[in-house]
Structure formats: C-alpha cells, structure tokens
C-alpha cells in the first residue's frame, strides 16, 4: 500500500459590507462574508488543496482559477467533490482530511458536526474540523479574516 500526505492552506479577508460566511459547507448568516471569487469557503478550499497536493495534481487555482468567470460564486463543496473524484481518477483514495480553522468569530463549535458531515460527504472519507482563535494577534487568521489549514492522507492499494 502506498500513502501520501498533502497540505492545503486558504485564507480570505472579511467583507464588512456583507454577511453570510460559508465554512465547511455551512452558511453562518450571523458572520461577515468574505471577499472571494467563489463562495469563499476556506475550509473546502484548503481541503481540496490538501487532496490535490497529496495526489500530485497541483492546486485548486490550477483547476478552478479565480480568473475564470465559470467559477464566480461557485459552491466550494461541489468543487471539493470534484477534486475528490479527480484524486480517485488518478488512482488514489482519500483516507481522511483534518482541518484547522483560525477565526475569532463566529464560534465554530455549534456548527462543527454539520461541517464535518458535509465535508465528509463531499470527499467520501472522514473530514474533521477544529476551530482556533487568534486571541487578537495579527497574522494569518487575524480578526480581519479567516484562515484554514488542512492535511489530507490518500492511499493507493
């Protein structure tokens, strides 16, 4: 059996003029939206990048570039499911994806199970989500936006 690990990272700044943050396929109406070409789901984007990297298939920007109008407002869970299909077509099976979301607000705990269920369904393998706060520090995941880190394991029998 062959094993490979991939890493993905995605971040988006908040858009103070809009609400409706999408994370892990769950829309959080109480939170500010993010600026993004697609729906801005940083969790789905990082998970997709991790899977693509593990399978040696490049990154999400190569397959779904933000310069292509076809992907404007795209459903990131649908893109993640497409990525999982690409990974399988390349002879790999997703084993799991682990995601860490860095965001001060909203609190993710009340939404974690729904996120994990939607992401796992899109990938066809277990996906876990953990939330971390910045405690006011600047940098990735600053109070001005959301950052997600993901690690994926793929296997080939």
N, C-alpha and C positions, 0 to 999 in steps of 0.2 A: 504494500500500500504506500502511495506517495502522499505527502502532506505539504501544503504551502500556506503561508500566512501573508495577509495583506493588511495594509494600514490605510485609513482614509481620514481626511480632515475637511470640514466645511465650516464656514462662518459667514454670517450676514449681519449687517447693521440694521437696527430698528428703524422703522419709518414712522415718525411721530404723528404723521397725518392719517394713518390708517390703523385699524385694529383687525385682529383675526390671525394670530400666529399659528402656523401649521408645524407641528413637531411629531414625528413618528406616525404620520397619517391622521393625527387628531387635531382638529381645529379648536384653538383656545381663544374664544371670542373676547375674553377679558384682557388679553395681552396685545401689545402693539404688534403689528405686522412687521415683516422685514422687507428690505429692498432686495429684489431678486428678479431674474428673468422668468423663472418658473414659479411654483407656489412657495418656494423658499424653504422647503423642509430640510433643514440642515442635517437632521438625523438620517433621513433616507438618502441624502446626497453622500454623506460620509460612509454609510453602509455600502452604497453602490461602489464608491471608490475603493473601499477595502476589498470587496469581492473582485472587482476588476484587477486590482493590483495582485491579489493572490493568484489569479488565473493567468497573469501575464498579458492582460488585454487592454492595457493603457489606463486611461482615466475617464471620468464622466464627461469632462469637457471635450474629449475627442469624439465621443459617441453622440452627445447631446449638447452641441456648442450653444453658448448664450448669444451667439451672433446669428443663429438660425431662427427665423420667425416661427417655424413649426413648433418650437419648444416654449414659446411665450405662454406663461400661465400654466404650463404642463403640471399634471398630477405626478408628484415625485414618487408616490408609491407605485404607480404604473411603470415609471422609469426603472424603479428598483426591481420590479418583477421582470421587466425586460432584460435587465442586467443579469439576474439570476438565470434566465433562460440562455443568455449568451455564455455564461460560465458553464452551464451544463452542456451546451453545444460544443464547447471546447474540451469536453471530456472530464470535467471536474464536477464534484458535488459539494455544494455548500454544507459545511458541518455545523457552524454556528457563527454568529456575529455578536460582538459585545460593543456597546456604545456608551460613551460618557458625554453627557450634555452639560456644558458650562453656561449657565444663565442665572442671573439673580432673581428675576421674576418672569414668568409665574413659577410657582412651586410645581414640580413635576410629579411628586408622589401620588396625588389623586388621579393622575392620568397614565401612570406607568403601565398598568396592566393592559389598558386599551392600546397603548402604543406598541407594547411588546406583541400583542396578539395581531395587530395589523401588519407590523413589520415582518413577523414570523410567517404570516400567510403569504406575503409578497415574495419572501425569499424561499419559502418551502423548507425552512430549517429554523431552529431556535434563534431568536434575537433578544438580547437583554438590553435594558436601558437603565442607566444610573444618572442621577442629577447631582451636579456640584454647583456651589455658588462661589462668586469671586471674593466675597466679603469686602467689596468695594475697591479691590485692586484693579489697576489698569492692565491692559494687555488682552490677549485672546479671551473671549468670553466676558469682556468688560461689561459694565452696566449699560453700554450703548448697543449691545447686540447679543447674538447667540453663537456659540462655537460648539461643534460636536467632533469628537474623536471616535474612530471605530477601528476595530481589529476583526478580521474575518479569517476563519480556517476553512480551507477547501481540501477535499480528499479525492484521490483517484485510485481505484482498486488495482 
